[in-house]
Amino acid sequence: MKKLVSLLLAALMLLGMATAALAEAAPATVTITSLNAEREPVELEVPYDPQRIAILDMPSLDILDRLGLGDRVVGSATTTLEYLQAYVPGDTIANLGTIKEADLEAVMACEPDVIFIGGRLSASYDALSEIAPVVFLSTDTEIGVVESVRNNAATIASMFGLEAQVDELMAGFDARIEALAAFAEGKNAIVGLCTSGSFNILGSDGRCSIISVEIGFDNLGDGDVTATHGNESSFELVVELDPDYMFVLDRDAAIGTDGAQLAKEIVENELVMDTDVYKDGHIVYLANPTVWYTAEGGITALDIMLGDLEGALLAE
């Protein structure tokens, strides 16, 4: 009996020593590369393995969810994204406002260890930084959406010691891009955004850049720097450019604008219906506009976006 007790005490001692060693090995903080209020890369010190997370950016929430860290979310912006409904503010998750306007008092009240924001809240960066470290990540059109997602996932994972999971979560995306790129080879396109009854053309430096930057459609809208919602266009220009394909993002559907015209009603007018792109059935209405407009940069979002393109192009 005494021998058994001695063995148990020795085992407990070893367990305690191992726990202490792990505690010593884990750093209190980690330094990551994030953006500041001017959207410039900076080195940011954040708590290692933060327990209380405030989310005001859906792509970051998407990545945290896929890393299995959703139970750390104590406050979130509102969202209609189906795959993030577990994080809709309610009894256990505080309502922090929207991805465009944060409720600073609510953010402070939920006592976060770290706060995640996206570009729409860059003006609130300094105010939020008074509450907790602010992680501001974005997609970079120069390196492409897939590489941006990979980098941002690696950055977030490094805050929790979960770097090993990133490769598995990103598996398969490169092959899907290659298949779409093979289809797009030698083809051109207009990428358009419908908003408030208008049709705007997007270049490769803004939303939906994956269509041209990585998949490789020759974007006929490239030239001037793209405004936030694209550059206002006319359908006479569409006729003049005579694209092989048109990709259309319905912003009003994405944000749920009451009484707005559907993108199809705007685009399919007499001028466009006389073009080859219409007659050939090559106008693609992005099937999940909310994802494309509010969530680009997340892992699940990337899967959905590629699925929209695969369903429209590779099923032909």
N, C-alpha and C positions, 0 to 999 in steps of 0.2 A: 504493500500500500504506500509506504514511504517512498519507494522508488517511483511509483506512478505519479505521486504528487510532485516529486522532484523533476520528473520529465515534463509535467504540465507547466511548472514554474519556469523551466528552461525555455520551453516553447513560447510562453508568453513574453519572456524577456527578449527572445530573438525577434518576435513579432513587433514588440515595442521599438527595438533598435532599428528594424527595417522601416517602420513607419516614420521614425525620427529622421532616418537617412533620406527618405523620399521627401519629407517636408523641407529638409535642408537643401535638397537638390532643386526643388521647384523655386523659381525666382518669384519675387514679389511683384515685379513689373517686367514688361517686355517692350522693346522699341519697334514700332512699325512705321512704314511709310504711308502717309495719308495726305489729304489735301487740306489747305487752310481756307480762310474766307475768300481769298483771291484766287482760289482754285490752283494754287501752286503746291507741288509736292514738298512735304516737310516731314521731319522725323518726329514721331509722337510717342511719348511714353504712356502706356496704358497698363492697368492692372492685369496681371497674369491670371488666367482662369476666372474672369469676372462672373459673379453670381447673379447680379441684378442688371438686366439689360433694358435700355429704353430704345425703341425702334421708331424711326421716322423716315425709313427708306425701305421700300419693298424688296429690291434686289438683295440687300443685306439680310433681311428677314428670311428670304428664300434660302440663302446660303446657310444661315444659322439653323434653319429647319432641317435642311438636308444633312447637316453635321450632327443632328440629334440634340441640339441645344435649346430647343423651343421652350423647355421648362424654366429657362433662365429669364424669359421675357416678362417684365413686370409692367410694362406700358408700351402701347403701340398707337400708331396713326390708324385711322379708319381705312378700310379697304374692301373692295367688292371682289377681289381675286379669289376664285373658288378654292384654289389649293392652299390659301392662307387663312381660311375662315376660322381655324382653331385659335387665331390670334386677334380676332375681332374684339375690341374692348368690351368688357363686361364685368362680371363679379370679381374675377381674379386678375384681370389685365386692365390697367388704367387707360382712359382715353386721353391721348396726348395731342389731339388735334388732327391735322392732315399733313400730307407730304409737302404741302405748300405753306402751311401756317401752323407753327407749333404753339401749344398752350404751355407757356413757360412755367406757370405755377403748377400745372399738373405734372410736368416733367420733374420739377424740383420735389414735389410731394412724393413721388414714387422712389426717391432716393437711389438713383441708378449708379452703378459703378462705372458704366460707360454708356455713351449715346451714339447711335448710328444715324447719319443723315445722308441725303442725296443732294443733287445740284439745286433743286428748287428751294432748299433751305440754306443756301450758302450765306445769305444775308443775315441769318440768325446764328451763324457759327460762333461769333464772339460771345453773344449772350448765353448760348447753351454751354459754352466752354467754362463759364462761371459755375456751372452746376457739376459737370463731370467731363472727363476727356471726350472729345467729339471725333469719331471716326467718320471721315468723309471720303467715300470711294465713288468712282465713276467708271464709265466705259470710255476707252480711248479709240477713236475711229482710225487712228493711224496704225495701231497694231491689230485692230479688229475686235469684234465682240467676244469671240470664243477665247482669245488670249486674255482679254480683259477679265472675263469671268474666271478663268483659271488663276490669274494673278490675284484677283480680289478674294477668291476662295482661299488661296494659300495665305494671304494676309490675315484673314479672319481666323483661319484654322491655327495659325501660329500663336494667336492669343490664348489658345486653349490646349496647346500641345497635341493638336489633331492633324498635323501636316500630312501624315501617312494616308489619310482618307481622301485627299483631294484627287489623286490620280484615278482612283476607283470611281469617284463621283463624275469625273470628266470623261470617262471612257466612252468611246463610240462617237463623240462629237466630230472629231477630225474626219473620220470616214464618211460621216453624213455630209459634211461640207464638201468633201471631194466628189461625192456622187452628184450633188447639186451643181458643183462647178463644172463637171463634165457636161451636164445638160446646158449650162449657160454659155459655154464656150462659143465665141463668135456671134453672140446675140446682144442686142442693146435693149434698153428699157427706160421708161420714165417711172420715177417713184413719186407718187403724189400723196398729199394729205388733204382731206376734206374737212373744213371747219367753218361753221357759221355760214353755210351756203356757198363758200368759195373753194376754189381748187388751187392749192399751192404745190409747187414742185420742190422736192428735196434733193440736195446734193449728197455727195458721199461723206460729208463732214458733219452729219447730224443724225437724226432718227432714221432707222431702217438701213443704216450704212452697211449692214451685213450683206444686203442684196448685191451691192457692187464691190465692196472692199474684199470680202472673203469668197463670196459665191462667184463673183466675176462678171456680172452683167455690166456692159458698158453704159454708165449712167449718163443719159443725155442731158440731165439737169446740172451736171458739174460746170463750174465756172465761177460765179460769184459765191462769196461765203454765204452759207445757208442761214437764214434767220431762224429764230426759235421754232416757228411753226412752218418753215419753208418759205420760199419766195413766191409771192402771188403771181399767178399765171392766167393765161386765157386758153380757151380750148382751140382757138386758131393756132396757137403755138404748138399744141399737141398734134394737130393736123400737119403742121409744117415739119415737125420733128419726125413724124411717121415711125413711131417705135415698134419694135418687134413684140414687146411686152409692156404692160402697165401694171404696176403694183400700187394699190390704193389703201391707205390707212384712214379709217373713219374716226376722227378725233371726237366728234360729238357722241358717237356710240361708245367710245372708250370711256368718256367721263359722264355719260348718262345725261346729256343735255335734253331737257324736256322740249318736245315739239320740233326737234331739229330734222331737217331733211336727211334721208339716208344717202350715203355716199353714192349708191347706185343711181339714185334719182338725179343727183348732180352730174355725175360723169356721163351717163348714157343719154346724151342729148343728140340732136340731129347732126351736129358736126362730127361728133365722135362715132356715131353709128354708121357713118359713111367711110370710116377708116378700116384698114386691114386688121389692125390690132383688135378691133371689135368683132369684125366678121370672122376672124380666125379663132375667136373665143379666148384671146390671150390677155384679157383684163382680169387681174387677180385681186379680189378684195380680201385683205388679210383677215382670216377668220376669227382671230382673237385680238381685236384692237386694244382692249384694256391692257393686255400683257405687253403688246408692242409699245404702247404709249406710256405706261406707268411702271413697268417692271423689267425693262431690258437691263440685263446685267446679272440676273439670277440664274441658277442652274435649272430649276424647273421651267422658268420662263424661256430659257434657251431651247429646251426640249420642245416646248409648245410652238415657239416661233419657227423652228426648223420643220416641225410637223405641218404647220400651215403651208410652208413652201413645198414640202414633199408631196402633200396631198394635191396641190394645185399643178405641180410641174411633172413630177415623176410618175403620176398616175395616168398621164396622157397616153 
